[in-house]
């Protein structure tokens, strides 16, 4: 039985562990945290990601704690006037082959880790810091901060934005600050009264800022993400808190639904958004990168986590194909995934401009055709998501 060492126990790392296990590998997940958890925030899993979870036999468990939005919509952030709305739920399943779900990140981590424990107990090691790796022919060794060395047949760097594995492979990271700062908060629905956000995936567009609202945990929580153009904050950490007053100032004049969400939240987390160019290399011998370690994605297309989920499945599939030697499998993985993730990075970058039109004329020219399409030809709006949601990594051919 071959052995894979996965550095990182987040969404990408745990999905990779389940995928490699499904293809017959022994799995060793090394996680630096004291427990598997996620900071309170929502996540959107589109049909292309749910197809992977279906293939791994985890779709039903994940759906148990999720919320399925009634529709996808866009509104103006000040007036709340609707620009367009397209049906979701069954319409999404019929068009793209799987559901579109909203989850609390902690619920998704809990589901994936629970299923991994059931399939391979003790696969995850906590409080373990992997400082680097060493290729030894057909083997690879993970070096730990404790001094321990672990040998395997493959090492997967799923250790996120500040990946030690990527740093060794490619050198220090060189991100570009976008001039955007993000806010996020999660609020119990019972606090929001008549000003609760709609049961949809809703983008509230505006002048140099926008917000996204949707529901989590079976509809009992509301998730808020707010993006504002600002150079005043440059920390990329997800765990740093700002103040309610700061968020209210950034979204002054917004619709009452947005202001109410901000007012009722117990904590307001903020982080600066950095952009990164596609990498020319994800592979070094028996070490390979996955997810945010190799293609961090801005949040404006809601595809960052789903790209890691797709990565995980295809990497496990290719590495397990007896027709390929490992070096050929890893090269095929890179050649298959890098162009797709680069397109997603570009689309996310483009959406930042789409949501932040600064003048009345630019808003009219952008959102007027969307309003018309939403009423006369909603299929046009749906078709914009076809390249993302219709994709099925399970059908990616082995080469």
ABEGO torsion letter per residue (X at the ends): XBBBBBBEABAAAAAAAAAAAAAGBBBBBBBABABBBBBBBBBBBBAAAAAAAAAAGAAAAAAAABBBBABBBBBBAAAGBBABBBBBEAAAAAAAGBBBBBBBAAAAAAAAAAAAAAABBGABBBGBBBAEBBBBEABBBBBBAAGBBBBBABBBBAAEAABAAAAAAAEBBBBBBAGBBBBBBBBBAAAAEAABBBBBBBBBBBBGBBBBBBBBGGGABBBBBBBBBBAABABABAABBBBAAAAAAAABGBBAAAAAAAAABABBBBBBBBBBBBBABABBEABBBBEAAABBBBAAAGAAAAAAAAAAAAAAAAAABAABBAAAAAAAAAAAAAAAAAAAAAAAAAAAAAAABABAAAAAAAAAAAAAAAAABAAAAAAAAAAAAABBAAABBBX
